Amino acid sequence: MDWGTELWDQYDVIEKHTLSGLDLVEKYIKFVKERTEIEQNYAKQLRNLTKKYSPKRGSKEEQECRFSNHQSFLDILNEMNDYAGQRELIAENMMMNICIELTKYLQELKLERKTHLSDGKKAQQSLESTYKQLDNSKKRFEREWREAEKATQYAEKTDQDINATKADVEKAKQQAHMRTHIAEECKNDYAAQLQKYNKEQNQFYFTDMPLIFNNLQDMDERRMRKLAQAYILYADTERHVMPIIGKCLEGITRAGTNVNEKNDSLVLIEQHKSGFERPGDLEFEDYSQGINRASSDSSLGTPKGPLDLLGKNKSKPFWLFSKKSKSSSSPLTPFSTPPAPSPANGPPSPKFGRDPLSYCLKEINKTVKPRISSFRTLRRTPAATEDFGHLPPEQRRKRLQQKIDDISKELQKELDQSEALGKMKDVYEKNPQMGDPASLAPQITQTTHNIERLRGELRECLLVLTNHLNKLVSPSSPDGAQSDESTPDASQAIYAEFDDDFEEEELSIPIGQCTALYNFPGVNEIGTIAMQEGEVLAVVEEDKGDGWTRVRRNNGDEGYIPTSYANITLNK
């Protein structure tokens, strides 16, 4: 069934129906546009939200990202930012694939509909014009036939009139004959016009208009198919990004499962532990005696902590939390001044465990990056460096390690730049047309100066770290003197036992020799060995990439030295 057959007389209905279909397409386009605006605004608000709660570079919040719960929140913000990007993608695809495409198609449909309706109007106007010609010929035929009848009746009347002359009779007959002939011509013309009109009317109702109506029907059906595809595309556009949105949601879930409360507690401990000993018991001050009694035996072994630095206020209790005081001055806290180290006869620090030498060597290995060959050319240039002496022992060690790492990275960059400038200078010398070698002199001089400065800073930091580890292993007594050697100490027993095991090992064959470039104050307790400038030592173990080389003296003493402090020659 088609419109041309079933709706041949419903031109107005078809016109309104097709117009309503085009209005629906236009309405759907506006609907999708508003949806894209909502998606874009939603994505913009999400991005602003993530930006608002994202930590700023260098802020305190960024430093706290080392904790898993803070890092998980940062991961959630990143996932939400990606989620906002997917909402923007939905809006973009809907605008490109639905709005723009349907708008173009709608313009084509409007033009096609206008063409079909125009053809229908032209056919109708042609039929109306033919009908007017038919009506005119019919009226003319009617008028001429009446005139012919009158002329015929007048001729008959004149012929019967005895008073009429023969000339009058002949004239009346000729007039009647002429009118009859004209009437016959009008009759023939009317018949021809009628036949023409009937033919055009048949063409109009059975061929032209059905074809136009069928074309409009085909256009409307194509419009509906296109609109149906747009409906499906509306859902598919969002369905295509669902897997990525699902991954974003999975990332948020994973961020929640990545929170490790135990590890965060350990990170907080490693970040803020000071290495101080807990304060001992307060002494009893007997004011009934002239002088204070000597400390009890139980207090002799009490480690010196922050209270020992409070002077006359050491009898006051030690508060972990600051308390409000009526006076303007704030109460003394254990962190107001640096603490004194623990006495030599006190218990060993718990961070060394049962193997202090292995721990110290491990800590030293962390401080130096892989060996840089040009360290052998270090000059004894003094460089002012911050030793972080105001920090607690553990924090000081970490800060020194971090500073050594930063200096090593910066030094490596300068060395790479120096090498690049040297190659460029060689190219300029071989090909003068490419550039003047003298133009590179200021850059080479500046780079060389930076290298020497960084080498000096690195050497000073290594010395400070070595001395700091020496103090951690061999702490001095509170009064600055060394503890009594006759007093047995658990840590010394461990060192002696380790040294015995070390001496019992079979001596390895030297693989080369080295000449000391600088003095190095070694610490036997942590496995390093002292050397003097110009001293020749045998190399028994090559640098493994941690910046330390194992050497041996002629008397059999072995230990580690900084690789950059000696000129090393290996056997081939």
C-alpha positions as CSV (number, residue, x, y, z in Angstrom):
1,M,0.0,0.0,0.0
2,D,1.2,3.4,-0.9
3,W,0.2,7.0,-0.5
4,G,-0.4,7.5,-4.2
5,T,-3.1,4.9,-4.3
6,E,-4.7,5.1,-0.9
7,L,-4.3,8.8,-0.2
8,W,-4.7,10.2,-3.7
9,D,-7.1,12.8,-2.5
10,Q,-5.3,13.7,0.8
11,Y,-2.8,16.2,-0.4
12,D,-3.2,18.5,2.7
13,V,-2.8,15.5,5.1
14,I,0.4,14.4,3.4
15,E,1.8,17.9,3.4
16,K,1.1,18.3,7.1
17,H,2.4,14.9,8.0
18,T,5.7,15.4,6.2
19,L,6.1,18.8,7.8
20,S,5.5,17.2,11.2
21,G,8.2,14.6,10.5
22,L,10.8,17.3,9.7
23,D,9.8,19.2,12.8
24,L,10.5,16.0,14.9
25,V,14.0,15.7,13.4
26,E,14.7,19.3,14.2
27,K,13.3,18.8,17.7
28,Y,15.6,15.8,18.3
29,I,18.6,17.8,17.1
30,K,17.9,20.4,19.7
31,F,17.4,17.7,22.3
32,V,20.8,16.2,21.6
33,K,22.5,19.6,21.5
34,E,21.2,20.4,25.0
35,R,22.4,17.0,26.1
36,T,25.9,17.7,24.8
37,E,25.8,21.1,26.7
38,I,24.9,19.2,29.8
39,E,27.8,16.7,29.3
40,Q,30.2,19.5,28.6
41,N,29.2,21.5,31.7
42,Y,29.3,18.3,33.8
43,A,32.8,17.5,32.5
44,K,33.9,21.1,33.1
45,Q,32.6,20.9,36.7
46,L,34.3,17.6,37.3
47,R,37.6,19.0,36.0
48,N,37.3,22.1,38.2
49,L,36.5,19.8,41.1
50,T,39.6,17.6,40.6
51,K,41.7,20.7,40.1
52,K,40.4,22.2,43.3
53,Y,41.3,19.2,45.4
54,S,44.5,18.3,43.6
55,P,47.6,19.2,45.7
56,K,49.7,22.1,44.4
57,R,53.2,21.5,43.4
58,G,55.6,21.8,46.3
59,S,52.8,22.0,48.8
60,K,52.4,20.1,52.1
61,E,49.7,18.0,50.5
62,E,52.0,16.8,47.7
63,Q,54.6,15.7,50.3
64,E,52.0,13.7,52.1
65,C,51.3,11.6,48.9
66,R,53.9,9.2,50.1
67,F,51.2,7.8,52.3
68,S,48.9,5.3,50.6
69,N,45.7,6.9,51.7
70,H,46.8,10.3,50.3
71,Q,48.1,8.7,47.1
72,S,44.8,6.8,46.7
73,F,42.9,10.0,46.9
74,L,45.2,11.5,44.3
75,D,44.5,8.4,42.1
76,I,40.8,9.0,42.5
77,L,41.2,12.6,41.4
78,N,43.2,11.4,38.3
79,E,40.5,8.8,37.5
80,M,37.8,11.4,37.9
81,N,39.7,13.6,35.5
82,D,39.8,10.8,33.0
83,Y,36.1,10.2,33.6
84,A,35.4,13.9,32.8
85,G,37.4,13.4,29.6
86,Q,35.0,10.5,28.6
87,R,32.0,12.7,29.2
88,E,33.6,15.3,26.9
89,L,34.1,12.6,24.4
90,I,30.4,11.6,24.6
91,A,29.4,15.2,24.0
92,E,31.8,15.6,21.1
93,N,30.7,12.3,19.4
94,M,27.0,13.2,19.8
95,M,27.6,16.6,18.3
96,M,29.6,15.3,15.3
97,N,27.7,12.1,14.6
98,I,24.1,13.1,15.4
99,C,23.6,16.9,15.5
100,I,25.8,17.9,12.5
101,E,24.8,14.8,10.4
102,L,21.1,15.2,11.1
103,T,21.2,18.9,10.4
104,K,22.7,18.3,7.0
105,Y,20.2,15.5,6.3
106,L,17.4,17.7,7.5
107,Q,18.3,20.4,5.0
108,E,18.3,17.8,2.2
109,L,14.9,16.6,3.2
110,K,13.5,20.0,3.3
111,L,14.8,20.7,-0.2
112,E,13.5,17.4,-1.5
113,R,10.0,17.9,0.1
114,K,9.8,21.4,-1.3
115,T,10.7,20.0,-4.8
116,H,8.0,17.3,-4.6
117,L,5.3,19.7,-3.4
118,S,6.3,22.2,-6.0
119,D,5.9,19.5,-8.7
120,G,2.5,18.7,-7.3
121,K,1.4,22.3,-7.4
122,K,2.7,22.7,-11.0
123,A,0.7,19.7,-12.1
124,Q,-2.4,21.0,-10.4
125,Q,-2.0,24.4,-11.9
126,S,-1.6,22.8,-15.4
127,L,-4.8,20.8,-14.8
128,E,-6.7,23.9,-13.6
129,S,-5.5,25.8,-16.7
130,T,-6.8,23.1,-19.0
131,Y,-10.1,23.1,-17.1
132,K,-10.5,26.8,-17.7
133,Q,-9.9,26.4,-21.4
134,L,-12.5,23.6,-21.4
135,D,-15.0,25.8,-19.5
136,N,-14.4,28.7,-21.9
137,S,-14.9,26.4,-25.0
138,K,-18.1,25.0,-23.4
139,K,-19.5,28.4,-22.7
140,R,-18.7,29.6,-26.2
141,F,-20.3,26.5,-27.7
142,E,-23.4,27.1,-25.7
143,R,-23.6,30.7,-26.7
144,E,-23.0,30.0,-30.4
145,W,-25.5,27.2,-30.5
146,R,-28.2,29.4,-29.1
147,E,-27.3,32.1,-31.7
148,A,-27.5,29.4,-34.4
149,E,-30.9,28.3,-33.2
150,K,-32.2,31.8,-33.2
151,A,-30.8,32.4,-36.7
152,T,-32.5,29.2,-38.0
153,Q,-35.8,30.1,-36.4
154,Y,-35.6,33.6,-38.0
155,A,-34.8,32.1,-41.4
156,E,-37.8,29.7,-41.2
157,K,-40.1,32.5,-40.1
158,T,-38.9,34.8,-42.9
159,D,-39.4,32.0,-45.4
160,Q,-43.0,31.6,-44.4
161,D,-43.7,35.3,-44.4
162,I,-45.5,36.1,-47.7
163,N,-44.5,39.7,-47.4
164,A,-40.8,38.9,-47.2
165,T,-38.8,39.3,-50.3
166,K,-36.7,36.6,-51.8
167,A,-33.6,38.6,-50.9
168,D,-34.6,38.7,-47.2
169,V,-35.2,35.0,-47.2
170,E,-31.8,34.3,-48.7
171,K,-30.1,36.6,-46.3
172,A,-31.8,35.0,-43.3
173,K,-30.9,31.5,-44.6
174,Q,-27.2,32.5,-45.1
175,Q,-27.1,34.0,-41.6
176,A,-28.6,30.8,-40.1
177,H,-26.2,28.6,-42.0
178,M,-23.2,30.7,-40.8
179,R,-24.3,30.6,-37.2
180,T,-24.8,26.9,-37.5
181,H,-21.3,26.4,-38.9
182,I,-19.8,28.5,-36.1
183,A,-21.7,26.5,-33.5
184,E,-20.4,23.3,-35.1
185,E,-16.9,24.6,-34.8
186,C,-17.4,25.6,-31.2
187,K,-18.8,22.1,-30.6
188,N,-15.8,20.5,-32.1
189,D,-13.5,22.8,-30.1
190,Y,-15.4,22.0,-26.9
191,A,-15.1,18.3,-27.6
192,A,-11.3,18.6,-28.2
193,Q,-10.9,20.6,-25.0
194,L,-12.9,18.1,-23.1
195,Q,-10.8,15.2,-24.4
196,K,-7.6,17.1,-23.6
197,Y,-8.8,17.8,-20.0
198,N,-9.9,14.3,-19.4
199,K,-6.5,13.0,-20.6
200,E,-4.7,15.5,-18.3
201,Q,-6.9,14.8,-15.4
202,N,-6.3,11.1,-15.8
203,Q,-2.6,11.8,-16.0
204,F,-2.8,14.0,-12.9
205,Y,-4.7,11.6,-10.7
206,F,-3.3,8.3,-11.9
207,T,0.3,9.1,-12.7
208,D,1.6,12.5,-11.7
209,M,0.2,12.9,-8.2
210,P,0.6,9.2,-7.2
211,L,4.3,9.5,-8.2
212,I,4.7,12.7,-6.1
213,F,2.9,11.1,-3.1
214,N,5.0,8.0,-3.4
215,N,8.2,10.1,-3.5
216,L,7.0,11.9,-0.4
217,Q,6.3,8.6,1.2
218,D,9.8,7.3,0.4
219,M,11.3,10.5,1.7
220,D,9.3,10.2,4.9
221,E,10.3,6.6,5.4
222,R,14.0,7.5,4.8
223,R,13.6,10.2,7.4
224,M,12.3,7.8,9.9
225,R,15.1,5.3,9.2
226,K,17.7,8.0,9.6
227,L,16.0,9.2,12.8
228,A,15.9,5.6,14.1
229,Q,19.6,5.2,13.5
230,A,20.2,8.5,15.4
231,Y,18.2,7.1,18.3
232,I,20.4,4.0,18.3
233,L,23.6,6.1,17.9
234,Y,22.5,8.1,20.9
235,A,22.8,5.0,23.0
236,D,25.9,3.6,21.2
237,T,27.8,6.8,21.7
238,E,27.6,6.4,25.5
239,R,27.9,2.6,25.3
240,H,31.3,2.8,23.5
241,V,32.9,4.7,26.3
242,M,31.4,2.5,29.0
243,P,34.4,0.2,29.1
244,I,36.7,3.2,29.7
245,I,34.4,4.6,32.3
246,G,34.3,1.1,33.8
247,K,38.1,1.2,34.0
248,C,37.9,4.6,35.7
249,L,35.6,3.2,38.3
250,E,37.8,0.1,38.7
251,G,40.7,2.5,39.2
252,I,38.8,4.2,42.0
253,T,38.0,0.8,43.5
254,R,41.7,-0.2,43.2
255,A,42.7,3.1,44.8
256,G,40.5,2.1,47.8
257,T,42.0,-1.4,48.0
258,N,45.6,0.1,47.7
259,V,45.3,1.9,51.1
260,N,47.7,0.1,53.4
261,E,47.3,1.4,56.9
262,K,50.2,-0.6,58.3
263,N,52.6,0.7,55.6
264,D,51.4,4.3,56.1
265,S,52.3,3.9,59.8
266,L,55.8,2.6,58.9
267,V,56.2,5.5,56.5
268,L,55.3,8.0,59.2
269,I,57.8,6.3,61.5
270,E,60.6,6.4,58.9
271,Q,59.9,10.0,58.1
272,H,59.8,11.4,61.5
273,K,61.7,9.1,63.9
274,S,64.5,11.1,65.5
275,G,66.7,8.3,66.9
276,F,66.6,9.7,70.4
277,E,66.4,7.5,73.4
278,R,63.5,7.8,75.8
279,P,64.2,9.9,78.9
280,G,65.2,8.2,82.1
281,D,63.8,8.5,85.5
282,L,64.0,11.8,87.3
283,E,66.5,12.0,90.1
284,F,65.4,12.5,93.7
285,E,66.7,15.9,94.9
286,D,67.1,15.7,98.7
287,Y,67.0,19.3,99.8
288,S,67.5,18.2,103.4
289,Q,71.1,17.5,102.6
290,G,73.7,20.0,101.8
291,I,74.5,18.5,98.5
292,N,72.7,16.2,96.1
293,R,73.2,12.5,96.5
294,A,75.0,10.7,93.7
295,S,72.9,9.2,91.1
296,S,71.7,5.7,91.7
297,D,73.2,2.8,89.8
298,S,70.0,2.5,87.8
299,S,70.4,6.0,86.5
300,L,74.0,5.7,85.5
301,G,73.1,3.7,82.4
302,T,70.2,5.9,81.5
303,P,70.7,7.3,78.0
304,K,71.2,11.0,77.7
305,G,68.2,12.4,75.9
306,P,66.6,15.7,75.4
307,L,66.2,16.2,79.2
308,D,70.0,16.4,79.6
309,L,70.0,19.5,77.5
310,L,67.5,21.4,79.7
311,G,70.1,22.4,82.3
312,K,68.6,23.4,85.6
313,N,65.1,22.4,84.3
314,K,66.0,18.8,84.0
315,S,64.1,17.9,87.1
316,K,60.9,19.0,85.4
317,P,58.8,16.3,83.7
318,F,59.1,15.7,80.0
319,W,55.9,16.4,78.1
320,L,55.3,15.0,74.6
321,F,52.5,17.6,74.1
322,S,53.0,21.3,74.5
323,K,50.9,22.7,77.4
324,K,49.5,26.1,77.6
325,S,51.3,28.2,80.1
326,K,50.2,31.4,81.8
327,S,53.5,32.9,81.1
328,S,54.3,34.3,77.7
329,S,57.2,31.9,77.2
330,S,56.4,28.5,75.7
331,P,57.4,25.3,77.7
332,L,60.5,23.5,76.7
333,T,60.0,20.6,74.4
334,P,62.4,17.8,73.6
335,F,62.9,19.2,70.2
336,S,63.9,22.7,71.2
337,T,67.7,21.8,71.2
338,P,69.7,19.0,69.7
339,P,70.2,16.0,72.0
340,A,73.4,14.5,73.2
341,P,74.3,11.0,72.0
342,S,73.8,8.0,74.1
343,P,76.6,6.9,76.4
344,A,79.0,4.2,75.2
345,N,78.0,1.7,77.9
346,G,74.3,2.0,77.1
347,P,72.4,-0.5,75.0
348,P,73.1,-0.5,71.3
349,S,70.6,1.4,69.1
350,P,67.8,-0.8,68.0
351,K,68.1,0.2,64.4
352,F,71.4,-1.8,64.1
353,G,69.9,-5.1,65.2
354,R,72.3,-7.9,65.7
355,D,74.5,-7.1,62.7
356,P,75.6,-3.4,62.9
357,L,78.3,-3.7,60.3
358,S,76.0,-5.0,57.6
359,Y,73.5,-2.3,58.4
360,C,76.0,0.5,58.2
361,L,77.5,-0.8,54.9
362,K,74.0,-1.1,53.6
363,E,73.2,2.5,54.6
364,I,76.5,3.7,53.0
365,N,75.7,1.9,49.8
366,K,72.4,3.8,49.6
367,T,74.2,7.2,49.6
368,V,76.2,6.9,46.4
369,K,74.9,6.5,42.9
370,P,76.7,4.3,40.3
371,R,80.3,5.3,39.8
372,I,81.2,8.2,37.6
373,S,84.5,7.6,36.0
374,S,85.5,11.3,36.3
375,F,85.4,11.1,40.1
376,R,89.0,10.0,40.0
377,T,90.0,13.5,39.0
378,L,88.5,15.1,42.0
379,R,90.5,18.0,43.4
380,R,90.7,18.9,47.0
381,T,88.6,22.0,46.6
382,P,86.8,23.0,49.8
383,A,83.1,23.5,49.3
384,A,80.7,24.8,51.9
385,T,77.9,22.4,52.5
386,E,75.0,22.1,54.9
387,D,75.5,19.2,57.2
388,F,72.0,19.2,58.7
389,G,73.4,19.1,62.2
390,H,70.3,20.6,63.6
391,L,68.3,17.5,62.7
392,P,67.8,14.3,64.7
393,P,70.3,11.5,63.8
394,E,68.0,9.5,61.6
395,Q,66.6,12.5,59.8
396,R,70.1,13.9,59.3
397,R,71.2,10.7,57.7
398,K,68.3,10.7,55.3
399,R,68.8,14.3,54.3
400,L,72.5,13.7,53.7
401,Q,71.6,10.7,51.4
402,Q,69.1,12.8,49.5
403,K,71.5,15.6,49.1
404,I,74.2,13.2,47.8
405,D,71.7,11.8,45.3
406,D,70.8,15.3,44.1
407,I,74.4,16.4,43.7
408,S,75.2,13.2,41.8
409,K,72.4,13.7,39.3
410,E,73.3,17.3,38.8
411,L,77.0,16.4,38.4
412,Q,76.1,13.7,35.8
413,K,74.1,16.3,33.8
414,E,77.1,18.7,33.8
415,L,79.5,15.9,32.7
416,D,77.1,15.0,29.8
417,Q,77.0,18.7,28.8
418,S,80.8,18.9,29.0
419,E,81.2,15.9,26.8
420,A,78.7,17.3,24.3
421,L,80.5,20.6,24.2
422,G,83.8,18.8,23.7
423,K,82.4,16.9,20.7
424,M,80.9,20.1,19.3
425,K,84.3,21.9,19.6
426,D,86.0,19.1,17.7
427,V,83.4,19.3,14.9
428,Y,83.9,23.1,14.7
429,E,87.7,22.7,14.6
430,K,87.4,20.1,11.7
431,N,84.7,22.1,9.9
432,P,85.2,25.8,10.5
433,Q,82.3,26.7,8.3
434,M,79.9,25.1,10.8
435,G,81.0,27.5,13.7
436,D,83.7,29.1,15.6
437,P,85.3,26.9,18.3
438,A,86.2,30.0,20.4
439,S,82.5,30.7,20.8
440,L,82.1,27.6,23.0
441,A,84.9,28.7,25.4
442,P,82.6,30.5,27.9
443,Q,80.2,27.6,28.1
444,I,83.1,25.1,28.5
445,T,84.6,27.2,31.2
446,Q,81.3,27.6,33.1
447,T,80.6,23.8,32.8
448,T,84.1,23.0,34.1
449,H,83.5,25.4,37.0
450,N,80.2,23.7,37.8
451,I,81.7,20.3,37.7
452,E,84.5,21.2,40.1
453,R,82.0,22.8,42.4
454,L,79.7,19.8,42.4
455,R,82.6,17.4,43.0
456,G,83.7,19.4,46.0
457,E,80.2,19.4,47.4
458,L,79.9,15.7,46.8
459,R,83.2,15.0,48.5
460,E,82.2,17.1,51.5
461,C,78.8,15.4,51.8
462,L,80.5,11.9,51.7
463,L,82.8,13.0,54.5
464,V,80.0,14.4,56.6
465,L,77.9,11.2,56.1
466,T,80.9,9.0,57.0
467,N,81.6,10.9,60.2
468,H,77.9,10.8,61.1
469,L,77.8,7.0,60.7
470,N,81.0,6.8,62.7
471,K,79.3,8.7,65.5
472,L,76.2,6.4,65.3
473,V,78.4,3.3,65.7
474,S,80.9,4.7,68.2
475,P,78.9,7.2,70.4
476,S,80.9,9.3,72.9
477,S,80.2,9.6,76.6
478,P,78.1,12.6,77.9
479,D,81.2,14.5,79.0
480,G,82.9,14.1,75.6
481,A,85.4,11.5,76.6
482,Q,85.5,8.0,75.3
483,S,84.0,5.3,77.5
484,D,86.2,3.0,79.6
485,E,87.7,0.4,77.3
486,S,87.7,-2.1,80.1
487,T,83.9,-2.0,80.3
488,P,82.4,-4.7,78.2
489,D,80.0,-3.6,75.6
490,A,77.5,-5.7,73.6
491,S,78.1,-3.8,70.3
492,Q,81.9,-4.2,70.7
493,A,81.5,-7.9,71.2
494,I,79.5,-8.1,68.0
495,Y,82.2,-6.2,66.2
496,A,84.9,-8.4,67.6
497,E,83.1,-11.5,66.6
498,F,82.5,-10.1,63.1
499,D,86.2,-9.2,62.8
500,D,87.2,-12.7,63.8
501,D,85.1,-14.1,61.1
502,F,86.4,-11.6,58.7
503,E,90.0,-12.6,59.5
504,E,89.3,-16.3,59.2
505,E,88.2,-15.8,55.6
506,E,90.7,-16.8,52.9
507,L,92.4,-13.8,51.4
508,S,91.2,-13.2,47.8
509,I,93.7,-12.6,45.0
510,P,94.2,-8.8,44.1
511,I,92.7,-7.8,40.8
512,G,94.5,-4.5,40.5
513,Q,96.0,-1.6,42.5
514,C,95.0,1.9,43.4
515,T,96.7,5.1,44.5
516,A,94.9,7.3,47.0
517,L,94.1,10.8,45.7
518,Y,92.9,12.2,49.0
519,N,93.0,11.4,52.7
520,F,90.0,9.2,53.9
521,P,89.2,8.7,57.6
522,G,88.0,5.1,57.5
523,V,85.9,3.5,60.2
524,N,86.7,-0.1,61.0
525,E,83.4,-0.7,62.7
526,I,81.4,-0.1,59.5
527,G,83.9,-1.9,57.2
528,T,85.8,1.1,55.7
529,I,89.5,1.6,55.9
530,A,91.6,4.7,56.4
531,M,94.1,5.8,53.8
532,Q,96.5,8.7,53.2
533,E,97.0,10.6,50.0
534,G,99.5,8.8,47.7
535,E,99.2,5.5,49.5
536,V,99.2,2.4,47.2
537,L,96.7,-0.3,48.0
538,A,95.7,-3.6,46.4
539,V,92.2,-3.9,44.9
540,V,90.5,-7.1,45.9
541,E,86.9,-6.3,44.8
542,E,85.8,-4.0,42.0
543,D,83.2,-1.3,42.5
544,K,79.7,-3.0,42.0
545,G,78.1,0.3,41.1
546,D,77.5,1.6,44.7
547,G,80.6,3.9,44.7
548,W,82.8,1.7,47.0
549,T,85.8,-0.4,46.2
550,R,87.3,-3.1,48.5
551,V,91.1,-2.8,49.0
552,R,93.9,-4.4,51.1
553,R,97.1,-3.1,52.6
554,N,100.3,-5.0,52.6
555,N,99.8,-5.9,56.3
556,G,96.5,-7.7,55.4
557,D,94.1,-5.0,56.5
558,E,91.0,-4.9,54.2
559,G,88.1,-2.5,53.9
560,Y,86.1,-0.3,51.6
561,I,87.1,3.1,50.3
562,P,85.2,5.6,48.1
563,T,86.0,4.8,44.4
564,S,86.2,8.5,43.6
565,Y,89.0,8.9,46.2
566,A,91.5,6.7,44.4
567,N,93.0,6.2,40.9
568,I,92.3,2.6,40.2
569,T,94.1,0.4,37.7
570,L,92.8,-3.1,37.2
571,N,94.8,-6.1,35.9
572,K,94.2,-7.1,32.3
